[in-house]
Amino acid sequence: MTEPSRTEPSTTELSTTGAGASGHRGSTLGMRLALAFLGIALAAIALVAVLTAVFSAVDVSSLASRQRAELASAFAVAAGSSWQLNHGWVSTDLIPIVELAEQSGVQLQVRDAAGHAVAATSGFASAPGPRDSAPVVVRGQRVGSVLVGLTASGLGAADDVLRTALLRAIAGTAGLAALLALLTGLGVARRITRPVARLISVTRAMAGGDRSARAGAIRGPGELRELAAAFDQMADTLDHEDKIRRDLVASVAHELRTPVAVLQAGHEALLDGVIEPGPDELGSLRDEVVRLARMVDDLQTMAAADAAVLRLVRERRDLAGIAAAAADSLARRFEAAGVTLNRLLDPAPVLADERWMHQVVTNLLGNALKFTPAGGTVTIRTGLAGAGLAGAGLAGAGLAGSGAVLEVADTGVGIPADELPRIFDRFWRGQAAAQTSGSGIGLAIAAELTLAHGGTLTADSRPGEGTRLTLTLPGA
């Protein structure tokens, strides 16, 4: 039975199979991501723009203040020259200074030492805006002062133009930054949503029956690459389990065919009177019925073990006592098969569900018995990890670590190295299964129940020499 080859949805399939949901959800997710990027960028841009505008306004105001101070000093010197020339204030001699101020777009007022206005530009009294003053000093004596302000048509207009230009530059830069943020957000959103859309498409393909669909290698953030890899791993696991189930159906059908055929032929022979219903004939039919019942029991045990994993009742128990009870329950089968069962049991306290741990040990012993020929030996040992197990001659005894250990070693046919990693898979049966009965779930159930107890179950085997199964559980 061959596994179906993997297929990956093409770009066309991505746009068609997921058009209904993936396109809508992808665009919504992409738009939300883009808007989120834009919102964050706009908040940052607005903050920068406001701070820039505030600091720029402060700088422009400081520049205007320095201009007024310098103008006031210059006009104070000119007014001082006029006072010195006339040995006092003469309004007509201040006319050139006033005209120069008006031509320069400056509001000017000259005051005497008493603070009375001597000369001023027209409209000085009603001119808005801040004013700066400077003293008029002649030969170290203050003889008056000048007040200076900037008009809206002069240097004040230049300041306003500078402010406006700065604000326009800030607004333009903010707009360009917002556009770049939007484009970046759309790009990032597309990078994120493209692999998401691919995963949605692959999921829908699998839901539609294409079990070979895979996401494959995708380009995107690390989390999405991990998600795609996990999805493919899940799909591979499902394929593997499906193959195991198909193999189980084929195996069970094969196993059922023989007893059913024997039962059918025997009953027809009895009904047709070909044979007489003697003890041998009826015993043969009974053996086939028992064989069928055993198969049903195996499947029922598997289902019960699945449910038990979810509701184990762990209590302090001695693993040696559980092992002894399991060995007692199989003693007659070992005797009938001509296989010697050796018990080397040291105390090993654990926290375990006694019923299901008994099932684990029974499965391990039953597996060893199945593959050990008559005259062989199966040895079961228990003890504490790190302290050595009973029977120092066992290879691998004295395991490192802490907890309790149980080992089941046999002198059977052994397991090939290439089959060893699969012996705990459900329904898997190796090459030696052709000579034995069973459904291949005993070790799988044992491994799952061991894992549910927080322990591990490992195997070591050499073909022709035997197999050792080692169960390790946390100590109590």
ABEGO torsion letter per residue (X at the ends): XBBBBBBBBBAAAAAAAAAAAAAAAAAAAAAAAAAAAAAAAAAAAAAAAAAAAAAAAAAAAAAAAAAAAAAAAAAAAAAAAAAAAAGEBBAAAAAAAAAAAAAAGBBBBBBBAAGBBABBBBGAAABBEBBBBBBBBBGGBBAEBBBBBBBAABAAAAAAAAAAAAAAAAAAAAAAAAAAAAAAAAAAAAAAAAAAAAAAAAAAAAAAGBAABBAEBBBEBAAAAAAAAAAAAAAAAAAAAAAAAAAAAAAAAAAAAAAAAAAAAAAAAAAAGABBBBAAAAAAAAAAAAAAAAAAAAAAAAAAAAAAAABBBBBBBBAAAAAAAAAAAAAAAAAAAGBBBBBBBBBBBBBBBAAAAAAAAAAAAAAAAAABBBGBBBBBBBEBBGAEBBGAABBGBGBBEBEBBBBBBBABAEBBAAAAAAAABBGBBBAAAAABBEAGAAAAAAAAAAAAAGBBBBBBBBBGAEBBBBBBBBBX
